[in-house]
Amino acid sequence: MYHARGGRTGQNSQYRFRSLCDGSPRCSSPLNVATVGPVTESSQNNQTQSASRTPLIRRLAGAQEAGLLLVIVLMGTLLAILGGTKQKQFRIDISPEANVVEFYADGTEGTPGDRPLPQVSGWRVTENSNTTTFDREEGFSYNAGQQAFFGKTTVNKFLDKENLVLVAKDASFIAIMAVGMTAVIILAGIDLSVGSIYGLSALLGAMALNGLLDPGTSALLSIPVGVGICCLVGALCGAANGIMIVGLRVHPFVITLGTMAAYRGVIFVVSKGQSVGQFPSSFTSGFFKAEIAGVYPVPVIVMLLVGAVGVFLLAKTVVGRQVYAIGGNETAAKYAGIPVGRVKFIVYTLLGLLAGLSAAVYLGYLGAAEPNAGMTYELKVIAATVIGGASLMGGRGSALGAVLGAIVIQLIDNGMIILGVDQSYNQIVMGVAIIIAVVIDQAKTRFAPKG
Amino acid sequence: MAIANETVLLSVKGVSKRFGITQALSDVSVEFRAGEVHALMGENGAGKSTLGKAIAGLHKPDTGYIAIEGKQLKLGSIDDAFAAGVRIVHQELAQCPNLSVAENLCLHDMPKKSVCTVDFNEMTRRASELVHKLDPSIDVAMPLGRLSPGKRQICQIAASLEDGADRGGSSPRIIVFDEPTSSLSIAEADRLGEIVRELAQQGLTIIYVSHRMGEIFACCDRVTVLRDGKFVATNEVKDIDEAALVEQMIGRRVVTPGGKAEGELNEASALQEAAGVGGEHPHAGKVVLSAKSITSPGKLRDVSLKVRAGEVLGIGGLVGAGRSELLAAIFGLDPRATGDLTIDGNPLRIGKARASIRAGLGLVPEDRRHEGLFFDLGVDENIVAPRMPALASWSLPFGLRKIGEEARLVRERIKAFQVKTASTKSKPGELSGGNQQKLLIARWMGEETKILLLDEPTRGIDVGTKVEVYKLIREAADKGLAVLLVSSEMPELLALSDRIMVLADGVCTGTLEGDEMTQTNVLTLATRETSAA
């Protein structure tokens, strides 16, 4: 009799519960009875069907990253509207064979340079019987020495193609590392040494590119050497972190606080405080800073690839799920036979490797390694990860979120420039943004409907 | 119980295990038969959990061996024990709340689609098959953290039943249940008992670690008693009664009045006798605490109560009915709680714990480890903590402590509450569980406390200490303390309370007095359907 009663109570309370529960764990009370009482067939079917029938759009909207995407779109819209426009110069080259004539307000013509500029109303360019006119009132000017016309257009400060790629490029250095940091933070760990690993990888990679290779080395050699050395150095540093964290059983915060200083020290010893530059151009303008369609998109492409691989690794592979399991409950993971130490080692090594990859991209893009490269990057990387929805308590986070988080951070930076706010305020805004992001995220979890 | 035969499946020989200075097991030998439900019993610290964990490979014994059908297991190896078919259902919910039910069930051996990718469809199929045998209402795609403790426990049992034989793994043969009911409600525990019997009927050997008498008599075939890490005896359950078991457990005979011989109630009457409870209590005292329409969104609705000086008001109900939440709301720990409180006729603003303490409220929380004691501070500071501001020379944040007065107060309390501690500077971690609990209660035992809120005051402490705690609570009540008592142990609730208020789904479903206070009546009210919380 008791069970039967319990069952019925449970059935009713399940519905009540959905609407009234505030989501706190204690609140699951009415369900307790239902768990043990007999449950009717129909209710069971309802439950399973409703779970699988949730429409894709709703599932997407409910995803952790949807909110971030919305934030990015909102910030973008605001910047596009408030940022205003700017004059932007562009260049039109003309072939040497083309014939250029000046014309004046009075209808007469002459060769360029005949009369002072204020009297010129425009230029007529004739080549292969095609004639193009450039009016001076429309902002065009002619540079005979460079065989080119320079024009001016009005562009939106934010939506300008170059600006958008710039934001994405700046984000990519952070985002590549943030993908690795996400895995570490899901493990309930932390790595403060990423900035130093990044700097050390960049320096040693730069020394190899500068010292071992001729400036004219082909891309087939320079890219494997540059990327390989950076990634190897990064992975070794990460592996050292991993070995110490697992082997010495010291909290990762302490270990990486130590290695953050130690790796940075190695940089200053090795570099003697000098920056290292002059690489094969096949590594820089030939690859990482290759111009495609007027922009430099390679770092962004690397970021997207790393993000995609990260999403796949964390969501679909056994080791990825083991990372979540360890973060959720390390004891349970151990009891389930998961090689906790090995997984941790792998994750810290991968983060090091990604820091190295990020360093390679930075070398290729900027063409030099400075001793203080990557200083305070650890904070930006951790911030990106946390804004991306990772929980420092472990068990929660996503690679896609980390990439989006890095973009949010760069958007804030970029927004300050576009809106003309004094750069000194950057850090204040950034700090406040991080706290707001995490508070919103927590509030979302707290009020999320519970089953 | 018929299936159990005489064949020995698992034998433990001469196993010893030492943790630091504690000898958890010394030279224990037990034999477990195929298909039986074999209970391991003992007081806290007797070594029953350690033995269960050693069998499952979670602890590595210092000496001795463990063998299945004569084949020795590699000691301390989870993998070896698993391969031999030993599974364990942990006491604390050893699960990952962030992962789905299906992932939790397949954590040990995730189905793979290729070299490294997870086959989620296969995982869902396998998990549903396992869990739906026990409870068809569980949705395996749901994050496990959103399930109730009872359902989580069922998932844990389901995980232990995973049969990997056709994938080159092992089939379960022996399942160790380590205090499986400690976080379950009464009804859930009943269902668990049924599951245990069903599993035994299917030929599995169950090792059932517990200190709850009722469960032993309800579902076990044999029971082995451990005391202080030593083997005492293995008994056929049908040949032994509760008094004899208790005697084996504590090594002396507890005063047992003849007559009642039904399960746990027998223990209760023994306790009742020892605590001198049960008679009429003249609680003509004036109303000390009166609470009107205490409401907290989603937890409590419109709960009103009155407690008189010298009265123990029991609060009954199932796990999750809102009992602890009611205490928290009255004490001022629930920021969303509303309602009117008066103490000695003076109104008290709800939701401010500091003000509540000043007005004479004291709370002994359910979880002494996380909510009760300061494990890095000494016994003295643990006792004096809530009184420190009042004793200080100025009532300012930087007021100077009056060390001498504090020390005197600590000595008094330790003596009055018989807290066994080496010195007043000892850390609570050095005390036994029972003494930790007494320490926690002693914190509030002074004339400054008018109303004591007790949440599961005897959880996880041994029988002997329970009797002492009962006696001390009763004595304090007789001196004029008003007590609100939440307890999941029905005999304790019935024996200690002068009246019992029953909650269900956060609503008061009735108050029982005098002869109405029976287990049946409490359960009837506790399971009554309510309009909403």
Interface residues (C-beta under 8 A of the other chain):
Chain A: Y2 H3 R5 G6 R8 T9 N12 S13 R16 L20 C21 D22 S24 P25 R26 C27 S28 S29 P30 L31 N32 V33 A34 T35 V36 G37 V39 S43 Q44 Q47 T48 A51 S52 K316 T317 V318 V319 G320 R321 Y324 A325 G327 G328 N329 T331 A332 A333 K334 Y335 A336 G337 I338 G395 R396 K450 G451
Chain B: L58 I78 D79 F82 I88 H90 E92 A94 Q95 C96 P97 N98 L99 E103 N104 L107 H108 M110 K112 C116 T117 V118 D135 P136 S137 D139 A141 M142 G145 R146 L147 S148 P149 G150 K151 I154 S185 A187 E188 D190 R191 P297 G298 K299 L318 V319 G320 A321 G322 S324 E325 R336 A504 D505 G506 L523 T527 E529 A532 A533
